[in-house]
Amino acid sequence: MMEISARDFMERQPTWPMVAPTDKYYLALARQLATAWDESLLLSDIDDEDRRDAVLAVIGYFQDIVADAGLWRTFTTLHQREHGTPLPHYKRSEEYVDYELNVDDLRMVLHYTMGLHHRLDPHDPQLLALAQVFFTLLDEVYVTAPVAVDLQLLLDVDLNDENDASRTYDLAYWLFWKSYLMRPWAEAAAAEAHPEAQRIIASCGDSDATPLLHDLNDRIMARTAAGPLPLSVGRWIEEIIASANS
């Protein structure tokens, strides 16, 4: 059975380690989705760790669209502009509504999150069935789910204000390493840099390697184009903030 701990959920939140008023609600919802997946027996060959990541990505997406924080809005707007459809792999269905909860959004988030580790066809019937299971549960609370205000406030930064430099960095760090939008590619980039991290740790001996590892993380973040569209984290921030303020 898949288990989702409070830490699994919280470390993906933009204000971690602070606790937001809505965190308890969305953690409970994540566990409800995990139980529904277990009971459905769909895609049961995928290990629990990857299934947990996928559930938490779905919750991240759901928090985003409930709050209209702009991550998903930005991605689908850019994909529509560049490719003529809001999503890769799937044509716009008659039921698709921009920037709201959609079955195909859920299908895409699930495939995107697990696709780097598993050879999963985006049109796999089990993937669609699982997306429909999740849609049924999320649609029941879509109108009443609380807004994650901290997610909105985090995106309210002025990129031209030097006084907002620290908040901009915090946003970039969360967006790249923790958010559902970029995390799968960030993890792949970190895996590639693992030998370098090991060399840093070995070279430090008894010294604290943390500052050098933080510097490595920053270099990975700066040089990696990531996300469902291959953009730098800086470009994602510019587009998301522009979308949120439009």
Secondary structure, DSSP 8 states (H G I E B T S, - for coil): -----HHHHHTTSTTTTS--TTHHHHHHHHHHHHHHHHHHTTTTTS-HHHHHHHHHHHHHHHHHHHHT-SHHHHHHHHHHHHHSSSSSSS---TT--TTS--HHHHHHHHHHHHTTTS---TT-HHHHHHHHHHHHHHHHHTTTS---HHHHHHT---TT-GGGHHHHHHHHHHHHHTSTTTHHHHHHHHHHTHHHHHHHHHHHTTS--HHHHHHHHHHHHHH--BTTTTB-HHHHHHHHHHHHT-
